[in-house]
Amino acid sequence: MTGKSYGDAVRRWEGVGPYYAMFPTAFADEVVRAYSKPGDVVLDPFAGRGTGVFSAAWQGRQAFGVEINPVGWIFARTKLEPAEYRSVVGRLEYVSALANDCEREAEELPEFFHRCFSAPVLHFLVAARRTLDWRDDVVDSTAMAMLLVYLHGKRGASLSNQMRQTKAMAPDYAVRWWKERDLDPPELDPLSFMKSRLSWRYAKGRPGLTGSRMLLGDATEVLPELGELLRKERKQVRLLFTSPPYFALTNYHYDQWLRLWLMGGPPSAQRLPGAHKVRGKFENPKAYRELLLSVFSACAERLSKDGVAYVRTGAASLTLDATREALHTALPRFAMREVRRPYTKATQTSLFGDSSKKAGEVDLVLTRL
């Protein structure tokens, strides 16, 4: 934990959730401070792991985020509303007590799982998968989020054999890689391991944020409901702060397949039912443009007269053109300013073996004429 201060609850919780694409926390803090004030409403319709939403919330704004991927959503929700420490520990103790009853179910899993996790860890994970009501119970949601953080990563610092932390490896590739290097999963007590991680996370307390929410679902379906809620409460959005998915850049379901398994998904890298529909919006140019226009138009309906839209997007031509076009159409009476953000260091994709030259990113800042 070097190179950064973790001296208060905000700093210990803001980084919860290894995720493939996310705002740098310092950048999010800066944008929220510059374009909103305490008490304002901030909206992120493509919230990911909720970096922008959390930043707005701890700085005294009322933040709303929408995320379609359950992994990102649960990380964001947990940062905003982590359950009490003793309750989470108690729930994991209950899961541990059930682990021995999950031996047969664990044995039926593919080879990958037995190469990735030791038997005690795998039994514990199967019990958690079977038991935790992560959608509707805040204690279970927090417990699941913490398990997902440490599910895979560096051997000895996570529950798994050697893996990347941010994205899951393909099962067949991972098994071959481990065999070639004679790497076995670490022998550890999963309950003791998780208790030590929870002890560090909670050592400075909880952020104590209220009034902000993360919504799970497709933004095109969730935003109209959120807009109606804001209308009834006579609230408008002061800052639209988001980064939509870049066109054809990554597969958010495939990259998180192992975490999605723990949340109830299939024990393989196959797409979840309905995932093809979501992914298609990121790979088909027409559907991608329609997605952006639909979401930004819904956001525009609740943006205040002095509101600001701050959108970070990719500099690749189709992504940038589609984002510009959608914002111009949704916010025709707003002036757009562009800030180029070329990559100055290795990107996440280059760390994962993609050596192609990246176009960087562009910040689109829209203010009313």
Order of alpha helices (4+ residues) and beta strands (2+ residues): alpha-alpha-beta-alpha-beta-alpha-alpha-alpha-alpha-alpha-alpha-alpha-alpha-beta-alpha-beta-alpha-alpha-alpha-beta-alpha-beta-alpha-beta
